[in-house]
């Protein structure tokens, strides 16, 4: 790894209002829909995995973009939030304290896809810089000077950590998923992949959606889940993803969650291809689930619901 130095029912200390936002992905512009973050209780034991849909609590409440939540421990998550000026910052939410904290304050930049690095000392983000460059930056949790990661790899749209290395979704024609073994060894895993990039717990695997080939299942476009083995650089298949869905997260090594519409589904990748519905969320004023994340202890799930108003 190389570096280049450099809302809700809860009370907040900053503005969390959100509208549509133009997030520049190279030559294309994608409109970010107004959305909010919610928390749901879950339970995993020897009997299986259960989601308590009735426990849903709203974390943010605005008409702008609150999205891309990621748990950094069992009591805190980070997410991207647009303020009333149109700037997007990385926000830390501690639900036990009902407290929000700005992890970034960059009026001339916007931070997306926040996460915690393996060392626990930085919040990483895809940062849209002043010149519209998109690279991964590291923001110290002690609010020191940020550092630029992989200064020569851009434009980055998404990423996923595997230990101290980030697999990067690089925007282009076509888009590429790469794994930087070193400055002179940036390995292309695949082209035309999905935006969700997740390490499979307890393995050397990075999981992604292969969008080169798709089939239609029950009227839904469906892609294949692929595993990149970082040790051998080989790729294997984990079968089909949930039709009509793109984002996913791991409950554990063998159980994966995806969402479609207002529903959450679980699949045991080591036992078959069937998806089991485990939760339904019908909230007045909100539409479909667009993102999801699960806490390390599997007791909380964060979901993002798109606003209808």
Short mmCIF file of the C-alpha atoms (twelve columns), coordinates in Angstrom:
data_MODEL
# 
_entry.id   MODEL 
# 
loop_
_atom_site.group_PDB 
_atom_site.id 
_atom_site.type_symbol 
_atom_site.label_atom_id 
_atom_site.label_alt_id 
_atom_site.label_comp_id 
_atom_site.label_asym_id 
_atom_site.label_seq_id 
_atom_site.Cartn_x 
_atom_site.Cartn_y 
_atom_site.Cartn_z 
_atom_site.pdbx_PDB_model_num 
ATOM 1   C CA . UNK A 1   0.000   0.000   0.000   1 
ATOM 2   C CA . UNK A 2   1.260   3.470   -0.783  1 
ATOM 3   C CA . UNK A 3   0.201   6.909   0.352   1 
ATOM 4   C CA . UNK A 4   0.491   10.468  -0.816  1 
ATOM 5   C CA . UNK A 5   0.577   12.806  2.214   1 
ATOM 6   C CA . UNK A 6   -0.979  15.747  2.295   1 
ATOM 7   C CA . UNK A 7   -32.045 14.271  11.472  1 
ATOM 8   C CA . UNK A 8   -34.269 12.415  12.628  1 
ATOM 9   C CA . UNK A 9   -35.762 11.603  15.990  1 
ATOM 10  C CA . UNK A 10  -32.307 12.243  17.426  1 
ATOM 11  C CA . UNK A 11  -30.900 15.703  18.119  1 
ATOM 12  C CA . UNK A 12  -28.104 16.745  15.785  1 
ATOM 13  C CA . UNK A 13  -25.392 19.379  16.018  1 
ATOM 14  C CA . UNK A 14  -25.228 19.990  12.280  1 
ATOM 15  C CA . UNK A 15  -27.568 20.283  9.344   1 
ATOM 16  C CA . UNK A 16  -28.563 16.946  7.788   1 
ATOM 17  C CA . UNK A 17  -30.925 18.195  5.085   1 
ATOM 18  C CA . UNK A 18  -30.611 16.501  1.679   1 
ATOM 19  C CA . UNK A 19  -31.877 17.076  -1.900  1 
ATOM 20  C CA . UNK A 20  -30.725 15.733  -5.281  1 
ATOM 21  C CA . UNK A 21  -26.979 15.837  -5.799  1 
ATOM 22  C CA . UNK A 22  -24.866 15.483  -8.906  1 
ATOM 23  C CA . UNK A 23  -21.985 13.118  -8.195  1 
ATOM 24  C CA . UNK A 24  -19.571 13.221  -11.112 1 
ATOM 25  C CA . UNK A 25  -18.363 9.790   -12.208 1 
ATOM 26  C CA . UNK A 26  -15.850 10.671  -14.904 1 
ATOM 27  C CA . UNK A 27  -17.786 11.734  -18.002 1 
ATOM 28  C CA . UNK A 28  -21.185 10.774  -16.617 1 
ATOM 29  C CA . UNK A 29  -23.339 12.470  -13.983 1 
ATOM 30  C CA . UNK A 30  -25.575 10.430  -11.679 1 
ATOM 31  C CA . UNK A 31  -28.364 12.053  -9.685  1 
ATOM 32  C CA . UNK A 32  -28.302 11.063  -6.018  1 
ATOM 33  C CA . UNK A 33  -31.842 10.623  -4.771  1 
ATOM 34  C CA . UNK A 34  -33.062 11.986  -1.454  1 
ATOM 35  C CA . UNK A 35  -32.792 9.198   1.100   1 
ATOM 36  C CA . UNK A 36  -32.578 8.463   4.819   1 
ATOM 37  C CA . UNK A 37  -30.823 5.966   7.073   1 
ATOM 38  C CA . UNK A 38  -32.714 3.585   9.386   1 
ATOM 39  C CA . UNK A 39  -31.617 1.031   12.004  1 
ATOM 40  C CA . UNK A 40  -33.200 -2.393  12.490  1 
ATOM 41  C CA . UNK A 41  -32.591 -5.014  15.182  1 
ATOM 42  C CA . UNK A 42  -31.418 -8.494  14.183  1 
ATOM 43  C CA . UNK A 43  -30.373 -11.693 15.932  1 
ATOM 44  C CA . UNK A 44  -28.092 -14.538 14.907  1 
ATOM 45  C CA . UNK A 45  -27.881 -17.820 16.847  1 
ATOM 46  C CA . UNK A 46  -27.773 -21.562 16.256  1 
ATOM 47  C CA . UNK A 47  -31.385 -21.459 15.075  1 
ATOM 48  C CA . UNK A 48  -30.574 -19.052 12.256  1 
ATOM 49  C CA . UNK A 49  -30.789 -15.338 11.519  1 
ATOM 50  C CA . UNK A 50  -33.806 -13.183 12.293  1 
ATOM 51  C CA . UNK A 51  -34.620 -9.574  11.412  1 
ATOM 52  C CA . UNK A 52  -37.097 -7.694  13.615  1 
ATOM 53  C CA . UNK A 53  -38.839 -5.458  11.081  1 
ATOM 54  C CA . UNK A 54  -41.043 -3.782  13.692  1 
ATOM 55  C CA . UNK A 55  -37.951 -2.461  15.509  1 
ATOM 56  C CA . UNK A 56  -37.037 -0.048  12.706  1 
ATOM 57  C CA . UNK A 57  -35.841 3.369   13.917  1 
ATOM 58  C CA . UNK A 58  -35.141 6.420   11.793  1 
ATOM 59  C CA . UNK A 59  -31.639 7.869   12.073  1 
ATOM 60  C CA . UNK A 60  -31.868 10.790  9.623   1 
ATOM 61  C CA . UNK A 61  -34.842 12.781  8.406   1 
ATOM 62  C CA . UNK A 62  -34.268 15.275  5.617   1 
ATOM 63  C CA . UNK A 63  -34.972 15.919  1.970   1 
ATOM 64  C CA . UNK A 64  -31.399 15.517  0.793   1 
ATOM 65  C CA . UNK A 65  -28.892 12.670  0.545   1 
ATOM 66  C CA . UNK A 66  -28.186 10.588  3.676   1 
ATOM 67  C CA . UNK A 67  -26.794 7.308   2.376   1 
ATOM 68  C CA . UNK A 68  -23.969 4.729   2.203   1 
ATOM 69  C CA . UNK A 69  -23.963 3.660   5.883   1 
ATOM 70  C CA . UNK A 70  -21.163 1.416   7.142   1 
ATOM 71  C CA . UNK A 71  -20.717 0.069   10.655  1 
ATOM 72  C CA . UNK A 72  -17.282 0.687   12.150  1 
ATOM 73  C CA . UNK A 73  -18.022 -1.196  15.392  1 
ATOM 74  C CA . UNK A 74  -20.996 -2.495  17.372  1 
ATOM 75  C CA . UNK A 75  -22.244 0.937   18.452  1 
ATOM 76  C CA . UNK A 76  -21.290 3.358   15.656  1 
ATOM 77  C CA . UNK A 77  -21.720 3.763   11.939  1 
ATOM 78  C CA . UNK A 78  -20.547 6.272   9.360   1 
ATOM 79  C CA . UNK A 79  -22.501 7.566   6.381   1 
ATOM 80  C CA . UNK A 80  -22.430 10.262  3.714   1 
ATOM 81  C CA . UNK A 81  -24.666 13.279  4.205   1 
ATOM 82  C CA . UNK A 82  -25.328 16.339  2.085   1 
ATOM 83  C CA . UNK A 83  -25.663 19.628  3.948   1 
ATOM 84  C CA . UNK A 84  -27.844 22.571  2.988   1 
ATOM 85  C CA . UNK A 85  -25.121 23.980  0.724   1 
ATOM 86  C CA . UNK A 86  -24.945 20.834  -1.414  1 
ATOM 87  C CA . UNK A 87  -21.648 19.652  0.079   1 
ATOM 88  C CA . UNK A 88  -21.354 16.014  1.195   1 
ATOM 89  C CA . UNK A 89  -19.504 15.082  4.386   1 
ATOM 90  C CA . UNK A 90  -18.721 11.856  6.256   1 
ATOM 91  C CA . UNK A 91  -20.764 11.660  9.455   1 
ATOM 92  C CA . UNK A 92  -20.325 9.389   12.478  1 
ATOM 93  C CA . UNK A 93  -23.464 8.297   14.334  1 
ATOM 94  C CA . UNK A 94  -23.338 6.723   17.820  1 
ATOM 95  C CA . UNK A 95  -26.800 5.327   18.535  1 
ATOM 96  C CA . UNK A 96  -26.184 4.555   22.201  1 
ATOM 97  C CA . UNK A 97  -25.395 8.240   22.762  1 
ATOM 98  C CA . UNK A 98  -27.806 9.455   20.051  1 
ATOM 99  C CA . UNK A 99  -24.954 11.643  18.809  1 
ATOM 100 C CA . UNK A 100 -23.749 12.792  15.377  1 
ATOM 101 C CA . UNK A 101 -20.186 13.931  14.654  1 
ATOM 102 C CA . UNK A 102 -18.683 15.377  11.496  1 
ATOM 103 C CA . UNK A 103 -15.674 13.244  10.554  1 
ATOM 104 C CA . UNK A 104 -14.918 15.602  7.668   1 
ATOM 105 C CA . UNK A 105 -15.379 19.358  7.248   1 
ATOM 106 C CA . UNK A 106 -14.331 20.080  3.670   1 
ATOM 107 C CA . UNK A 107 -16.419 22.812  2.017   1 
ATOM 108 C CA . UNK A 108 -14.480 22.430  -1.244  1 
ATOM 109 C CA . UNK A 109 -14.705 18.610  -1.406  1 
ATOM 110 C CA . UNK A 110 -17.342 15.901  -0.996  1 
ATOM 111 C CA . UNK A 111 -16.855 12.538  0.711   1 
ATOM 112 C CA . UNK A 112 -18.692 9.354   -0.248  1 
ATOM 113 C CA . UNK A 113 -18.601 5.682   0.835   1 
ATOM 114 C CA . UNK A 114 -17.059 6.217   4.285   1 
ATOM 115 C CA . UNK A 115 -15.524 3.219   6.072   1 
ATOM 116 C CA . UNK A 116 -13.007 2.423   8.818   1 
ATOM 117 C CA . UNK A 117 -9.522  1.248   7.886   1 
ATOM 118 C CA . UNK A 118 -8.225  -2.037  9.331   1 
ATOM 119 C CA . UNK A 119 -5.852  -0.185  11.687  1 
ATOM 120 C CA . UNK A 120 -8.806  1.701   13.139  1 
ATOM 121 C CA . UNK A 121 -7.059  5.066   12.830  1 
ATOM 122 C CA . UNK A 122 -8.738  6.503   9.721   1 
ATOM 123 C CA . UNK A 123 -12.105 6.983   8.081   1 
ATOM 124 C CA . UNK A 124 -11.643 6.315   4.373   1 
ATOM 125 C CA . UNK A 125 -13.813 7.881   1.674   1 
ATOM 126 C CA . UNK A 126 -14.109 8.346   -2.060  1 
ATOM 127 C CA . UNK A 127 -13.443 12.070  -2.201  1 
ATOM 128 C CA . UNK A 128 -14.552 14.321  -5.041  1 
ATOM 129 C CA . UNK A 129 -11.762 16.899  -5.078  1 
ATOM 130 C CA . UNK A 130 -11.771 20.550  -6.199  1 
ATOM 131 C CA . UNK A 131 -10.831 19.603  -9.777  1 
ATOM 132 C CA . UNK A 132 -13.446 16.761  -9.836  1 
ATOM 133 C CA . UNK A 133 -10.775 14.075  -9.330  1 
ATOM 134 C CA . UNK A 134 -12.125 11.053  -7.454  1 
ATOM 135 C CA . UNK A 135 -9.655  9.253   -5.229  1 
ATOM 136 C CA . UNK A 136 -9.600  7.472   -1.870  1 
ATOM 137 C CA . UNK A 137 -8.608  9.705   1.051   1 
ATOM 138 C CA . UNK A 138 -7.911  8.771   4.665   1 
ATOM 139 C CA . UNK A 139 -9.180  11.068  7.438   1 
ATOM 140 C CA . UNK A 140 -7.614  10.468  10.885  1 
ATOM 141 C CA . UNK A 141 -10.137 9.814   13.629  1 
ATOM 142 C CA . UNK A 142 -8.159  12.261  15.765  1 
ATOM 143 C CA . UNK A 143 -8.975  14.934  13.129  1 
ATOM 144 C CA . UNK A 144 -5.368  15.298  11.966  1 
ATOM 145 C CA . UNK A 145 -4.309  16.053  8.393   1 
ATOM 146 C CA . UNK A 146 -5.901  13.726  5.783   1 
ATOM 147 C CA . UNK A 147 -3.778  11.492  3.568   1 
ATOM 148 C CA . UNK A 148 -4.274  10.476  -0.058  1 
ATOM 149 C CA . UNK A 149 -4.279  6.742   -0.758  1 
ATOM 150 C CA . UNK A 150 -3.156  5.374   -4.147  1 
ATOM 151 C CA . UNK A 151 -2.492  8.815   -5.563  1 
ATOM 152 C CA . UNK A 152 -2.135  7.488   -9.129  1 
ATOM 153 C CA . UNK A 153 -5.382  5.449   -9.296  1 
ATOM 154 C CA . UNK A 154 -8.488  7.346   -10.388 1 
ATOM 155 C CA . UNK A 155 -11.308 8.057   -10.985 1 
ATOM 156 C CA . UNK A 156 -12.533 5.787   -8.201  1 
ATOM 157 C CA . UNK A 157 -16.275 5.229   -7.896  1 
ATOM 158 C CA . UNK A 158 -16.385 2.658   -5.084  1 
ATOM 159 C CA . UNK A 159 -14.008 0.514   -3.046  1 
ATOM 160 C CA . UNK A 160 -13.874 -2.304  -0.504  1 
ATOM 161 C CA . UNK A 161 -11.211 -3.046  2.094   1 
ATOM 162 C CA . UNK A 162 -9.353  -6.356  2.327   1 
ATOM 163 C CA . UNK A 163 -7.012  -5.935  5.259   1 
ATOM 164 C CA . UNK A 164 -4.783  -2.960  4.480   1 
ATOM 165 C CA . UNK A 165 -5.512  -3.025  0.750   1 
ATOM 166 C CA . UNK A 166 -8.545  -1.510  -0.966  1 
ATOM 167 C CA . UNK A 167 -10.061 -3.126  -4.041  1 
ATOM 168 C CA . UNK A 168 -11.097 -0.229  -6.303  1 
ATOM 169 C CA . UNK A 169 -13.905 0.238   -8.796  1 
ATOM 170 C CA . UNK A 170 -12.188 2.431   -11.406 1 
ATOM 171 C CA . UNK A 171 -14.496 4.338   -13.733 1 
ATOM 172 C CA . UNK A 172 -13.833 4.044   -17.440 1 
ATOM 173 C CA . UNK A 173 -14.896 2.411   -20.676 1 
ATOM 174 C CA . UNK A 174 -15.312 -0.219  -19.411 1 
ATOM 175 C CA . UNK A 175 -15.301 0.134   -15.616 1 
ATOM 176 C CA . UNK A 176 -12.654 -2.016  -13.914 1 
ATOM 177 C CA . UNK A 177 -12.319 -3.634  -10.499 1 
ATOM 178 C CA . UNK A 178 -8.639  -3.607  -9.507  1 
ATOM 179 C CA . UNK A 179 -6.552  -4.831  -6.575  1 
ATOM 180 C CA . UNK A 180 -3.297  -2.907  -5.958  1 
ATOM 181 C CA . UNK A 181 -0.679  -5.427  -4.843  1 
ATOM 182 C CA . UNK A 182 1.914   -2.686  -5.361  1 
ATOM 183 C CA . UNK A 183 2.526   0.482   -7.340  1 
ATOM 184 C CA . UNK A 184 3.788   -1.580  -10.285 1 
ATOM 185 C CA . UNK A 185 1.307   -4.422  -9.789  1 
ATOM 186 C CA . UNK A 186 -2.238  -3.121  -10.062 1 
ATOM 187 C CA . UNK A 187 -4.142  -6.288  -10.879 1 
ATOM 188 C CA . UNK A 188 -7.390  -6.044  -12.862 1 
ATOM 189 C CA . UNK A 189 -9.848  -8.460  -11.273 1 
ATOM 190 C CA . UNK A 190 -12.688 -7.979  -13.753 1 
ATOM 191 C CA . UNK A 191 -14.455 -5.488  -15.960 1 
ATOM 192 C CA . UNK A 192 -18.067 -4.306  -15.797 1 
ATOM 193 C CA . UNK A 193 -18.668 -5.171  -12.146 1 
ATOM 194 C CA . UNK A 194 -21.233 -4.010  -9.617  1 
ATOM 195 C CA . UNK A 195 -20.709 -1.216  -7.117  1 
ATOM 196 C CA . UNK A 196 -20.757 -3.440  -4.021  1 
ATOM 197 C CA . UNK A 197 -17.285 -4.754  -3.099  1 
ATOM 198 C CA . UNK A 198 -17.167 -6.812  0.087   1 
ATOM 199 C CA . UNK A 199 -14.608 -9.026  1.808   1 
ATOM 200 C CA . UNK A 200 -16.048 -12.417 2.685   1 
ATOM 201 C CA . UNK A 201 -15.446 -12.999 6.418   1 
ATOM 202 C CA . UNK A 202 -12.871 -15.629 7.324   1 
ATOM 203 C CA . UNK A 203 -11.508 -15.956 3.790   1 
ATOM 204 C CA . UNK A 204 -9.066  -14.290 1.396   1 
ATOM 205 C CA . UNK A 205 -11.964 -13.529 -0.955  1 
ATOM 206 C CA . UNK A 206 -13.316 -10.258 -2.318  1 
ATOM 207 C CA . UNK A 207 -16.896 -10.638 -3.535  1 
ATOM 208 C CA . UNK A 208 -18.413 -8.650  -6.387  1 
ATOM 209 C CA . UNK A 209 -21.185 -8.829  -8.980  1 
ATOM 210 C CA . UNK A 210 -20.167 -9.823  -12.498 1 
ATOM 211 C CA . UNK A 211 -22.413 -7.792  -14.815 1 
ATOM 212 C CA . UNK A 212 -21.007 -9.114  -18.090 1 
ATOM 213 C CA . UNK A 213 -23.506 -11.950 -18.229 1 
ATOM 214 C CA . UNK A 214 -26.996 -11.852 -16.816 1 
ATOM 215 C CA . UNK A 215 -30.095 -13.940 -16.922 1 
ATOM 216 C CA . UNK A 216 -33.714 -13.185 -16.130 1 
ATOM 217 C CA . UNK A 217 -35.184 -14.979 -13.113 1 
ATOM 218 C CA . UNK A 218 -38.865 -14.403 -12.329 1 
ATOM 219 C CA . UNK A 219 -38.771 -11.339 -14.556 1 
ATOM 220 C CA . UNK A 220 -35.774 -9.828  -12.729 1 
ATOM 221 C CA . UNK A 221 -32.334 -9.204  -14.234 1 
ATOM 222 C CA . UNK A 222 -29.892 -11.323 -12.244 1 
ATOM 223 C CA . UNK A 223 -26.090 -11.265 -12.063 1 
ATOM 224 C CA . UNK A 224 -23.526 -13.741 -10.790 1 
ATOM 225 C CA . UNK A 225 -21.706 -13.340 -7.488  1 
ATOM 226 C CA . UNK A 226 -17.984 -13.850 -8.011  1 
ATOM 227 C CA . UNK A 227 -15.153 -14.390 -5.519  1 
ATOM 228 C CA . UNK A 228 -11.659 -13.067 -6.205  1 
ATOM 229 C CA . UNK A 229 -9.041  -14.994 -4.219  1 
ATOM 230 C CA . UNK A 230 -6.365  -12.482 -3.273  1 
ATOM 231 C CA . UNK A 231 -3.752  -15.165 -2.557  1 
ATOM 232 C CA . UNK A 232 -4.028  -17.073 -5.857  1 
ATOM 233 C CA . UNK A 233 -5.618  -14.319 -7.995  1 
ATOM 234 C CA . UNK A 234 -8.188  -16.860 -9.136  1 
ATOM 235 C CA . UNK A 235 -11.935 -16.238 -9.522  1 
ATOM 236 C CA . UNK A 236 -14.732 -18.615 -8.543  1 
ATOM 237 C CA . UNK A 237 -18.520 -18.377 -8.608  1 
ATOM 238 C CA . UNK A 238 -20.870 -18.181 -5.639  1 
ATOM 239 C CA . UNK A 239 -23.968 -18.567 -7.770  1 
ATOM 240 C CA . UNK A 240 -26.641 -16.041 -8.622  1 
ATOM 241 C CA . UNK A 241 -27.309 -12.848 -6.712  1 
ATOM 242 C CA . UNK A 242 -30.829 -11.780 -5.832  1 
ATOM 243 C CA . UNK A 243 -32.612 -10.764 -9.007  1 
ATOM 244 C CA . UNK A 244 -33.198 -7.030  -9.351  1 
ATOM 245 C CA . UNK A 245 -30.657 -6.230  -6.627  1 
ATOM 246 C CA . UNK A 246 -27.071 -4.993  -6.482  1 
ATOM 247 C CA . UNK A 247 -25.901 -4.201  -2.926  1 
ATOM 248 C CA . UNK A 248 -25.089 -6.939  -0.425  1 
ATOM 249 C CA . UNK A 249 -23.420 -7.538  2.933   1 
ATOM 250 C CA . UNK A 250 -22.207 -10.609 4.818   1 
ATOM 251 C CA . UNK A 251 -23.824 -11.821 8.048   1 
ATOM 252 C CA . UNK A 252 -21.005 -14.343 8.361   1 
ATOM 253 C CA . UNK A 253 -18.844 -16.477 6.082   1 
ATOM 254 C CA . UNK A 254 -21.797 -18.355 4.586   1 
ATOM 255 C CA . UNK A 255 -24.818 -16.046 4.912   1 
ATOM 256 C CA . UNK A 256 -25.323 -13.050 2.663   1 
ATOM 257 C CA . UNK A 257 -28.005 -10.332 2.744   1 
ATOM 258 C CA . UNK A 258 -29.485 -8.473  -0.223  1 
ATOM 259 C CA . UNK A 259 -32.522 -6.234  -0.641  1 
ATOM 260 C CA . UNK A 260 -35.146 -5.878  -3.338  1 
ATOM 261 C CA . UNK A 261 -37.905 -3.343  -3.193  1 
ATOM 262 C CA . UNK A 262 -38.929 -3.021  0.440   1 
ATOM 263 C CA . UNK A 263 -37.753 -6.507  1.404   1 
ATOM 264 C CA . UNK A 264 -34.568 -8.082  2.813   1 
ATOM 265 C CA . UNK A 265 -33.450 -11.536 1.702   1 
ATOM 266 C CA . UNK A 266 -30.915 -14.018 3.062   1 
ATOM 267 C CA . UNK A 267 -29.064 -16.766 1.238   1 
ATOM 268 C CA . UNK A 268 -26.814 -19.529 2.591   1 
ATOM 269 C CA . UNK A 269 -24.170 -19.613 -0.123  1 
ATOM 270 C CA . UNK A 270 -22.760 -22.927 1.086   1 
ATOM 271 C CA . UNK A 271 -26.083 -24.770 0.915   1 
ATOM 272 C CA . UNK A 272 -27.943 -23.700 -2.189  1 
ATOM 273 C CA . UNK A 273 -29.256 -20.930 -4.372  1 
ATOM 274 C CA . UNK A 274 -32.600 -20.110 -2.726  1 
ATOM 275 C CA . UNK A 275 -33.155 -16.651 -1.245  1 
ATOM 276 C CA . UNK A 276 -35.289 -16.442 1.921   1 
ATOM 277 C CA . UNK A 277 -37.253 -13.290 2.740   1 
ATOM 278 C CA . UNK A 278 -36.315 -12.148 6.267   1 
ATOM 279 C CA . UNK A 279 -37.787 -8.656  6.534   1 
ATOM 280 C CA . UNK A 280 -40.243 -6.184  4.996   1 
ATOM 281 C CA . UNK A 281 -40.191 -2.414  5.561   1 
ATOM 282 C CA . UNK A 282 -43.168 -0.328  4.508   1 
ATOM 283 C CA . UNK A 283 -42.652 3.196   5.839   1 
ATOM 284 C CA . UNK A 284 -45.016 6.036   4.856   1 
ATOM 285 C CA . UNK A 285 -43.246 8.525   2.599   1 
ATOM 286 C CA . UNK A 286 -40.486 6.083   1.638   1 
ATOM 287 C CA . UNK A 287 -39.869 3.707   -1.221  1 
ATOM 288 C CA . UNK A 288 -37.309 0.976   -1.796  1 
ATOM 289 C CA . UNK A 289 -34.158 -0.052  0.057   1 
ATOM 290 C CA . UNK A 290 -31.087 1.247   -1.787  1 
ATOM 291 C CA . UNK A 291 -28.208 0.336   0.606   1 
ATOM 292 C CA . UNK A 292 -27.610 -1.946  3.569   1 
ATOM 293 C CA . UNK A 293 -24.928 -2.752  6.134   1 
ATOM 294 C CA . UNK A 294 -24.701 -5.002  9.204   1 
ATOM 295 C CA . UNK A 295 -22.884 -4.462  12.504  1 
ATOM 296 C CA . UNK A 296 -19.967 -6.757  13.432  1 
ATOM 297 C CA . UNK A 297 -22.022 -8.411  16.198  1 
ATOM 298 C CA . UNK A 298 -24.942 -8.865  13.692  1 
ATOM 299 C CA . UNK A 299 -27.364 -7.199  16.121  1 
ATOM 300 C CA . UNK A 300 -28.066 -4.124  13.978  1 
ATOM 301 C CA . UNK A 301 -28.748 -3.623  10.290  1 
ATOM 302 C CA . UNK A 302 -28.613 -0.209  8.659   1 
ATOM 303 C CA . UNK A 303 -30.819 0.250   5.620   1 
ATOM 304 C CA . UNK A 304 -31.329 3.256   3.377   1 
ATOM 305 C CA . UNK A 305 -34.828 4.045   2.121   1 
ATOM 306 C CA . UNK A 306 -35.453 6.382   -0.777  1 
ATOM 307 C CA . UNK A 307 -37.740 9.321   -0.046  1 
ATOM 308 C CA . UNK A 308 -40.901 9.708   -2.103  1 
ATOM 309 C CA . UNK A 309 -41.535 13.393  -1.297  1 
# 
